[in-house]
Amino acid sequence: MLFPVVIEEHFVWDLRWIPFLLGGLYGGYRLSFLLIAITLIIRYLSGGENGFYISCITFPLIGISISFLSKYYLQMSVFKKISLVFY
């Protein structure tokens, strides 16, 4: 999050999604809500208001979705998890 790639003036991409998605899939809903709060706080402190309100919409929506998918993901076999990534 501290060294993002700036594609356009108002479009910044970084790797914050990777720990967010993995933590939500493996940690369940409790960790998802904690990651949402931490990510939004860090996002506000590092980037100010540029894109913060969009992050306030997208991170909770994806976090809640991931927390619901977590119980199904944890029941999958390793082969299904790997095939899910590649397809």
N, C-alpha and C positions, 0 to 999 in steps of 0.2 A: 504494500500500500504506500510505502514511502518513496518508491521509485517507479512511478507509473509511466506508461507509454501514452504520449499525447498524440492522438490521431488528428483531431481538429481542435479548435479553440475550446469548445464546450464538450468534447468527447474524450474522456480519459479512461484508459483501460489498465487494470492492474490484476494481480493474482489473488485478490481477496476471496474470490469465489471458490477456490480450491479447498482451503480449510473449512470454509463455511459449508460447502456441500458434503465433504467427507465427515465432518463433525456431526452434521445433521443426520446423515445416513447411519452412522455407527452409534451415535449418542442418543438418538431419540428426541422426543419433544422438549425435554428439559434443557438439554444442551443446545437445541435449536434456538430456543427463546433467549438463552444466555448469549449465544453467538450473534443473534440479531441485535441485541442491546449493545454488545461490545463493538460490533462492526459499525453501527450507526454513530456511536460516540466517537470512535476513531475517525470515521468519515467526516464528521462535523469538525473535529479538531484539526484535521490535516487539510481539508479542502474548503472549509467555510460553507457558504451557502450555494456555491456552484454545483448543481446536481444533487444537493443533499435531499431536497424534497422528493426527487425521483427515487433516490435510494430508500427514502422512508416508505415508499409504496412498493418497490420491487423486492426488497429484502424480506419484509414480513410475508408477502405473498409466496415467495419461493421457499422461505423457511417453514411456513406452515405446511406447504405441499410436501416438502422433503420429510418433515416429521411424520406425516401420515404414511409416506412410502417406506419409512424406516423399518417398520415391523415386517413388511413383505421382503425388503431387501436383506434383512438379517436371516430370513428363512431360506433364501436362495442358496443353491450350491455354488461352489467356486467357479465351475464351468459356466453357469448361467450369468454370474456376475461379470466374468471376463467377456462373454459374448454380448452382454448388454453394453459394455463399454465400446466394443468394436463395431456394433451395428447401430 
